[in-house]
Amino acid sequence: MKIDDDISFMPEDFFTKIPLYKSFDKTIDESKIWIEVLVSVLYYSGSIDIFCPSCKKESTFISQPTENQKQIAGVLLDARSKSRPDGSEYRYAYNYLVTTRYFQVRFVCSRDSEYTLIYFFSFIEDKLTKIGQFPSMADLAATDIKKYAKVLGKDKYREFSKSIGLVAHGVGIGSFVYLRRIFEDLIEEAHTEAKESSSWDENNYRENRVSDKIVMLKDYVPHFLVKNRNMYGILSKGIHELSEEECLQHFPIMKNGIELILDEKIEKIESQKKIKETGKSIAQLHQSLGDNK
């Protein structure tokens, strides 16, 4: 569904991706599609997939529309079947939005019917604004990223959480600062390990650009980081050249990239742990069976 020439969202994006206090505006005379966007969001009747703090995993949340919401959704469907060139079939829905001003959209977890998500919107002066949600986007994300606490360490985990919190409040450039710090820390951690090798060329490392440094560290950093080393350039450009809006738009991609790097580190740690534990168990079994072959 397209809002204007630059912005295109599915209705569910307003719940899962749009930060707080983000506003969109277009009058009824400018676009009938705009009214469809409004009604599709404020009277949403579908489902969203999002992390559930209660289930501790990704879950499907199903909307719980009120009778009034169902009525307005019905008005939209009826309007679609009576399309007129001047868009007057949308007038009732639009007038109701202007009069009501504030809206709640509720979702219930399909696994835990007691757990509810609530989103708050306003429609004032032809502007649709996301003004709140419970739990907050930061709280939902903080629960989701807990698995990275050990591999990041206390300080970097806090910075990762802060980056998500900033995005939830519409701060894009600051969120990129924290993501780049985490990226740099991952590189330095590998650098510290690489320096222990007798074949390591420290002078060459210091003279290189970041992308070339990562290539030198390819045996010490996750494969995804090496393959996508241009992430550093994107994060740096975001901090120095991009707007808040552009950083907010690109944040999910950068966040996913960081998570994939961390996922690979966790997988390696768990694999090494399993190898060690299984090797120990095999040795004990071998001894208990008295097998000397």
C-alpha positions as a Markdown table, in Angstrom:
| # | Residue | x | y | z |
|---|---|---|---|---|
| 1 | Met | 0.0 | 0.0 | 0.0 |
| 2 | Lys | 1.5 | 3.3 | -1.1 |
| 3 | Ile | 1.1 | 6.5 | 1.0 |
| 4 | Asp | 3.0 | 8.8 | -1.3 |
| 5 | Asp | 5.8 | 8.9 | -3.8 |
| 6 | Asp | 8.5 | 8.1 | -1.2 |
| 7 | Ile | 6.7 | 6.0 | 1.5 |
| 8 | Ser | 5.2 | 2.6 | 1.0 |
| 9 | Phe | 4.1 | 0.4 | 3.9 |
| 10 | Met | 1.9 | -2.5 | 4.7 |
| 11 | Pro | -0.5 | -1.7 | 7.5 |
| 12 | Glu | 1.3 | -4.0 | 9.9 |
| 13 | Asp | 4.4 | -1.9 | 9.5 |
| 14 | Phe | 2.8 | 0.8 | 11.6 |
| 15 | Phe | 2.8 | -1.5 | 14.6 |
| 16 | Thr | 6.1 | -3.3 | 14.1 |
| 17 | Lys | 8.4 | -0.8 | 12.4 |
| 18 | Ile | 7.2 | 2.8 | 12.7 |
| 19 | Pro | 8.9 | 4.6 | 15.7 |
| 20 | Leu | 7.0 | 6.7 | 18.2 |
| 21 | Tyr | 5.8 | 10.3 | 17.1 |
| 22 | Lys | 6.3 | 9.5 | 13.5 |
| 23 | Ser | 3.6 | 11.4 | 11.5 |
| 24 | Phe | 2.1 | 11.0 | 8.1 |
| 25 | Asp | -0.3 | 13.4 | 6.5 |
| 26 | Lys | -2.3 | 13.8 | 3.3 |
| 27 | Thr | -5.8 | 15.2 | 3.0 |
| 28 | Ile | -8.8 | 13.3 | 1.8 |
| 29 | Asp | -9.0 | 15.5 | -1.3 |
| 30 | Glu | -5.4 | 14.5 | -2.3 |
| 31 | Ser | -5.7 | 10.8 | -2.1 |
| 32 | Lys | -8.5 | 8.2 | -1.6 |
| 33 | Ile | -5.7 | 5.7 | -0.9 |
| 34 | Trp | -4.7 | 7.8 | 2.1 |
| 35 | Ile | -8.1 | 7.1 | 3.7 |
| 36 | Glu | -7.6 | 3.4 | 3.0 |
| 37 | Val | -4.3 | 3.6 | 4.8 |
| 38 | Leu | -5.9 | 5.3 | 7.8 |
| 39 | Val | -8.7 | 2.9 | 8.1 |
| 40 | Ser | -6.5 | -0.1 | 7.5 |
| 41 | Val | -4.2 | 0.9 | 10.3 |
| 42 | Leu | -6.7 | 2.3 | 12.9 |
| 43 | Tyr | -9.2 | -0.5 | 12.3 |
| 44 | Tyr | -6.7 | -3.3 | 11.5 |
| 45 | Ser | -8.2 | -6.7 | 11.6 |
| 46 | Gly | -5.3 | -9.0 | 10.7 |
| 47 | Ser | -2.3 | -10.4 | 12.6 |
| 48 | Ile | 1.3 | -9.4 | 13.2 |
| 49 | Asp | 4.4 | -11.6 | 13.9 |
| 50 | Ile | 6.5 | -10.2 | 16.7 |
| 51 | Phe | 8.5 | -11.3 | 19.7 |
| 52 | Cys | 6.4 | -12.2 | 22.7 |
| 53 | Pro | 7.9 | -11.4 | 26.1 |
| 54 | Ser | 5.5 | -13.9 | 27.7 |
| 55 | Cys | 6.3 | -16.9 | 25.4 |
| 56 | Lys | 10.0 | -15.8 | 25.1 |
| 57 | Lys | 9.8 | -16.5 | 21.3 |
| 58 | Glu | 8.4 | -15.1 | 18.1 |
| 59 | Ser | 4.6 | -15.4 | 18.1 |
| 60 | Thr | 1.6 | -14.4 | 16.0 |
| 61 | Phe | -0.6 | -11.7 | 17.6 |
| 62 | Ile | -4.2 | -11.5 | 16.5 |
| 63 | Ser | -6.0 | -8.2 | 16.4 |
| 64 | Gln | -9.0 | -7.7 | 18.8 |
| 65 | Pro | -11.1 | -5.1 | 17.0 |
| 66 | Thr | -14.0 | -3.5 | 19.0 |
| 67 | Glu | -17.5 | -3.4 | 17.6 |
| 68 | Asn | -16.9 | 0.2 | 16.5 |
| 69 | Gln | -13.7 | -0.8 | 14.7 |
| 70 | Lys | -15.6 | -3.5 | 12.9 |
| 71 | Gln | -18.2 | -1.0 | 11.9 |
| 72 | Ile | -15.7 | 1.4 | 10.4 |
| 73 | Ala | -13.9 | -1.4 | 8.6 |
| 74 | Gly | -17.2 | -2.3 | 7.1 |
| 75 | Val | -17.8 | 1.2 | 5.9 |
| 76 | Leu | -14.4 | 1.1 | 4.1 |
| 77 | Leu | -15.4 | -2.2 | 2.4 |
| 78 | Asp | -18.7 | -0.7 | 1.4 |
| 79 | Ala | -17.0 | 2.5 | 0.1 |
| 80 | Arg | -14.7 | 0.4 | -2.1 |
| 81 | Ser | -17.7 | -1.2 | -3.8 |
| 82 | Lys | -19.2 | 2.3 | -4.5 |
| 83 | Ser | -16.1 | 4.0 | -5.9 |
| 84 | Arg | -16.8 | 7.6 | -7.1 |
| 85 | Pro | -14.4 | 9.9 | -9.0 |
| 86 | Asp | -14.5 | 12.5 | -6.3 |
| 87 | Gly | -13.8 | 10.1 | -3.4 |
| 88 | Ser | -17.0 | 11.1 | -1.6 |
| 89 | Glu | -17.7 | 7.5 | -0.6 |
| 90 | Tyr | -14.9 | 7.8 | 1.9 |
| 91 | Arg | -16.3 | 10.9 | 3.5 |
| 92 | Tyr | -18.1 | 9.1 | 6.4 |
| 93 | Ala | -15.0 | 7.2 | 7.4 |
| 94 | Tyr | -12.9 | 10.4 | 7.2 |
| 95 | Asn | -15.3 | 12.4 | 9.2 |
| 96 | Tyr | -15.4 | 9.7 | 11.9 |
| 97 | Leu | -11.6 | 9.7 | 12.1 |
| 98 | Val | -11.5 | 13.5 | 12.5 |
| 99 | Thr | -14.1 | 13.4 | 15.2 |
| 100 | Thr | -12.6 | 10.5 | 17.2 |
| 101 | Arg | -9.0 | 11.8 | 17.2 |
| 102 | Tyr | -7.4 | 9.1 | 19.4 |
| 103 | Phe | -7.4 | 5.4 | 18.7 |
| 104 | Gln | -6.2 | 2.1 | 20.3 |
| 105 | Val | -5.4 | -1.1 | 18.4 |
| 106 | Arg | -5.1 | -4.2 | 20.5 |
| 107 | Phe | -3.5 | -7.6 | 19.7 |
| 108 | Val | -3.5 | -10.8 | 21.7 |
| 109 | Cys | -0.8 | -13.5 | 21.6 |
| 110 | Ser | -2.1 | -16.7 | 19.8 |
| 111 | Arg | -0.1 | -18.8 | 22.4 |
| 112 | Asp | -0.9 | -16.8 | 25.5 |
| 113 | Ser | -4.4 | -15.2 | 25.4 |
| 114 | Glu | -3.6 | -13.2 | 28.6 |
| 115 | Tyr | -0.8 | -11.3 | 26.9 |
| 116 | Thr | -1.9 | -8.2 | 25.0 |
| 117 | Leu | -0.1 | -5.6 | 22.9 |
| 118 | Ile | -1.7 | -2.1 | 22.7 |
| 119 | Tyr | -0.8 | 0.6 | 20.2 |
| 120 | Phe | -2.0 | 4.2 | 20.4 |
| 121 | Phe | -2.5 | 6.6 | 17.5 |
| 122 | Ser | -3.8 | 10.1 | 17.0 |
| 123 | Phe | -5.4 | 11.6 | 13.9 |
| 124 | Ile | -5.3 | 15.4 | 14.3 |
| 125 | Glu | -5.1 | 18.0 | 11.5 |
| 126 | Asp | -4.9 | 15.3 | 8.9 |
| 127 | Lys | -1.9 | 13.8 | 10.5 |
| 128 | Leu | -1.7 | 10.2 | 11.6 |
| 129 | Thr | 0.8 | 9.8 | 14.4 |
| 130 | Lys | 1.9 | 6.8 | 16.5 |
| 131 | Ile | 1.9 | 8.2 | 20.0 |
| 132 | Gly | 2.5 | 5.2 | 22.2 |
| 133 | Gln | 2.5 | 1.4 | 22.6 |
| 134 | Phe | 2.6 | -1.1 | 25.4 |
| 135 | Pro | 5.0 | -2.9 | 25.9 |
| 136 | Ser | 7.3 | -0.3 | 24.3 |
| 137 | Met | 9.3 | -1.2 | 21.2 |
| 138 | Ala | 12.4 | -1.0 | 23.3 |
| 139 | Asp | 11.0 | -3.4 | 25.9 |
| 140 | Leu | 10.0 | -5.9 | 23.2 |
| 141 | Ala | 13.4 | -5.7 | 21.5 |
| 142 | Ala | 15.3 | -5.9 | 24.8 |
| 143 | Thr | 13.7 | -9.2 | 25.6 |
| 144 | Asp | 14.4 | -10.4 | 22.1 |
| 145 | Ile | 18.2 | -9.6 | 22.3 |
| 146 | Lys | 18.9 | -11.0 | 25.8 |
| 147 | Lys | 20.6 | -14.0 | 24.1 |
| 148 | Tyr | 23.4 | -11.6 | 23.0 |
| 149 | Ala | 24.3 | -10.4 | 26.5 |
| 150 | Lys | 27.1 | -13.0 | 27.2 |
| 151 | Val | 28.7 | -12.7 | 23.8 |
| 152 | Leu | 28.6 | -8.9 | 23.8 |
| 153 | Gly | 29.5 | -8.3 | 27.4 |
| 154 | Lys | 27.8 | -5.9 | 29.8 |
| 155 | Asp | 28.8 | -2.6 | 28.2 |
| 156 | Lys | 28.2 | -3.4 | 24.6 |
| 157 | Tyr | 25.0 | -5.2 | 25.4 |
| 158 | Arg | 23.8 | -1.9 | 27.1 |
| 159 | Glu | 24.8 | 0.0 | 24.0 |
| 160 | Phe | 22.9 | -2.4 | 21.7 |
| 161 | Ser | 19.8 | -1.9 | 23.9 |
| 162 | Lys | 20.3 | 1.9 | 23.8 |
| 163 | Ser | 20.4 | 1.8 | 20.0 |
| 164 | Ile | 17.1 | 0.1 | 19.9 |
| 165 | Gly | 15.6 | 2.5 | 22.5 |
| 166 | Leu | 16.8 | 5.5 | 20.4 |
| 167 | Val | 15.1 | 4.2 | 17.3 |
| 168 | Ala | 11.9 | 3.6 | 19.3 |
| 169 | His | 11.9 | 7.3 | 20.0 |
| 170 | Gly | 12.7 | 8.4 | 16.5 |
| 171 | Val | 16.5 | 9.0 | 16.9 |
| 172 | Gly | 18.3 | 7.5 | 13.9 |
| 173 | Ile | 21.8 | 8.9 | 13.9 |
| 174 | Gly | 22.4 | 8.2 | 17.5 |
| 175 | Ser | 21.4 | 4.6 | 17.0 |
| 176 | Phe | 24.0 | 4.2 | 14.2 |
| 177 | Val | 26.7 | 5.5 | 16.6 |
| 178 | Tyr | 26.0 | 2.7 | 19.0 |
| 179 | Leu | 25.9 | 0.1 | 16.2 |
| 180 | Arg | 29.2 | 1.2 | 14.8 |
| 181 | Arg | 30.8 | 1.1 | 18.3 |
| 182 | Ile | 29.6 | -2.5 | 18.6 |
| 183 | Phe | 31.0 | -3.3 | 15.1 |
| 184 | Glu | 34.3 | -1.7 | 16.0 |
| 185 | Asp | 34.5 | -3.7 | 19.2 |
| 186 | Leu | 33.9 | -7.0 | 17.3 |
| 187 | Ile | 36.8 | -6.1 | 15.1 |
| 188 | Glu | 39.1 | -5.1 | 17.9 |
| 189 | Glu | 38.3 | -8.3 | 19.8 |
| 190 | Ala | 39.5 | -10.3 | 16.8 |
| 191 | His | 42.5 | -8.1 | 16.4 |
| 192 | Thr | 43.6 | -8.8 | 20.0 |
| 193 | Glu | 43.4 | -12.5 | 19.3 |
| 194 | Ala | 45.2 | -12.2 | 15.9 |
| 195 | Lys | 48.2 | -10.3 | 17.5 |
| 196 | Glu | 49.1 | -13.4 | 19.4 |
| 197 | Ser | 50.0 | -15.2 | 16.1 |
| 198 | Ser | 53.7 | -15.1 | 15.3 |
| 199 | Ser | 52.9 | -14.5 | 11.6 |
| 200 | Trp | 50.8 | -11.4 | 12.3 |
| 201 | Asp | 51.9 | -8.1 | 10.6 |
| 202 | Glu | 50.8 | -5.4 | 13.0 |
| 203 | Asn | 52.3 | -2.5 | 11.0 |
| 204 | Asn | 50.5 | -3.6 | 7.9 |
| 205 | Tyr | 47.2 | -3.9 | 9.9 |
| 206 | Arg | 47.5 | -0.3 | 11.3 |
| 207 | Glu | 48.1 | 1.2 | 7.8 |
| 208 | Asn | 45.1 | -0.4 | 6.2 |
| 209 | Arg | 41.5 | 0.8 | 5.9 |
| 210 | Val | 38.8 | -0.9 | 8.0 |
| 211 | Ser | 37.5 | -3.1 | 5.2 |
| 212 | Asp | 41.1 | -4.3 | 4.5 |
| 213 | Lys | 41.7 | -4.9 | 8.2 |
| 214 | Ile | 38.6 | -7.1 | 8.3 |
| 215 | Val | 40.0 | -9.2 | 5.4 |
| 216 | Met | 43.2 | -9.6 | 7.4 |
| 217 | Leu | 41.1 | -10.8 | 10.3 |
| 218 | Lys | 39.1 | -13.3 | 8.2 |
| 219 | Asp | 40.3 | -16.2 | 10.3 |
| 220 | Tyr | 39.2 | -14.6 | 13.6 |
| 221 | Val | 35.9 | -12.9 | 12.8 |
| 222 | Pro | 32.5 | -14.4 | 11.7 |
| 223 | His | 32.2 | -15.2 | 8.0 |
| 224 | Phe | 29.1 | -12.9 | 7.7 |
| 225 | Leu | 31.2 | -9.9 | 9.0 |
| 226 | Val | 33.9 | -10.5 | 6.4 |
| 227 | Lys | 31.4 | -11.0 | 3.6 |
| 228 | Asn | 29.5 | -7.8 | 4.6 |
| 229 | Arg | 32.4 | -5.7 | 5.8 |
| 230 | Asn | 30.8 | -2.7 | 3.9 |
| 231 | Met | 28.5 | -2.4 | 6.9 |
| 232 | Tyr | 31.1 | -0.3 | 8.6 |
| 233 | Gly | 31.0 | 2.2 | 5.7 |
| 234 | Ile | 27.2 | 2.3 | 5.8 |
| 235 | Leu | 27.2 | 3.0 | 9.6 |
| 236 | Ser | 29.9 | 5.7 | 9.2 |
| 237 | Lys | 27.9 | 7.4 | 6.4 |
| 238 | Gly | 24.8 | 7.3 | 8.5 |
| 239 | Ile | 26.6 | 9.1 | 11.3 |
| 240 | His | 28.2 | 11.8 | 9.1 |
| 241 | Glu | 26.0 | 12.2 | 6.1 |
| 242 | Leu | 22.5 | 10.7 | 6.4 |
| 243 | Ser | 19.4 | 12.3 | 7.9 |
| 244 | Glu | 17.6 | 11.0 | 11.0 |
| 245 | Glu | 14.8 | 9.7 | 8.7 |
| 246 | Glu | 17.3 | 7.8 | 6.5 |
| 247 | Cys | 19.0 | 6.2 | 9.5 |
| 248 | Leu | 15.7 | 5.2 | 11.0 |
| 249 | Gln | 14.8 | 3.6 | 7.6 |
| 250 | His | 18.0 | 1.7 | 7.4 |
| 251 | Phe | 18.4 | 0.7 | 11.1 |
| 252 | Pro | 16.5 | -2.7 | 10.8 |
| 253 | Ile | 19.0 | -3.8 | 8.1 |
| 254 | Met | 22.0 | -2.8 | 10.2 |
| 255 | Lys | 20.6 | -4.3 | 13.4 |
| 256 | Asn | 19.9 | -7.6 | 11.6 |
| 257 | Gly | 23.5 | -7.6 | 10.3 |
| 258 | Ile | 24.9 | -7.1 | 13.8 |
| 259 | Glu | 22.6 | -9.9 | 15.1 |
| 260 | Leu | 23.7 | -12.3 | 12.3 |
| 261 | Ile | 27.4 | -11.7 | 13.2 |
| 262 | Leu | 26.6 | -12.3 | 16.9 |
| 263 | Asp | 24.5 | -15.4 | 16.0 |
| 264 | Glu | 27.6 | -16.8 | 14.2 |
| 265 | Lys | 29.7 | -16.1 | 17.3 |
| 266 | Ile | 27.2 | -17.8 | 19.6 |
| 267 | Glu | 27.0 | -20.8 | 17.2 |
| 268 | Lys | 30.8 | -21.2 | 17.3 |
| 269 | Ile | 30.9 | -21.0 | 21.1 |
| 270 | Glu | 28.2 | -23.6 | 21.5 |
| 271 | Ser | 29.8 | -25.8 | 18.9 |
| 272 | Gln | 33.2 | -25.7 | 20.7 |
| 273 | Lys | 31.4 | -26.4 | 24.0 |
| 274 | Lys | 29.6 | -29.4 | 22.5 |
| 275 | Ile | 32.9 | -30.7 | 21.0 |
| 276 | Lys | 34.6 | -30.4 | 24.4 |
| 277 | Glu | 31.8 | -32.0 | 26.4 |
| 278 | Thr | 31.3 | -34.8 | 23.9 |
| 279 | Gly | 35.0 | -35.6 | 23.6 |
| 280 | Lys | 35.2 | -35.8 | 27.4 |
| 281 | Ser | 32.2 | -38.1 | 27.5 |
| 282 | Ile | 33.6 | -40.4 | 24.8 |
| 283 | Ala | 36.9 | -40.6 | 26.8 |
| 284 | Gln | 35.0 | -41.5 | 30.0 |
| 285 | Leu | 32.9 | -44.1 | 28.1 |
| 286 | His | 36.0 | -45.6 | 26.5 |
| 287 | Gln | 37.7 | -45.9 | 30.0 |
| 288 | Ser | 34.5 | -47.4 | 31.6 |
| 289 | Leu | 34.2 | -50.0 | 28.9 |
| 290 | Gly | 37.8 | -51.0 | 29.2 |
| 291 | Asp | 38.3 | -50.7 | 25.4 |
| 292 | Asn | 42.0 | -50.2 | 24.7 |
| 293 | Lys | 41.7 | -50.5 | 20.9 |
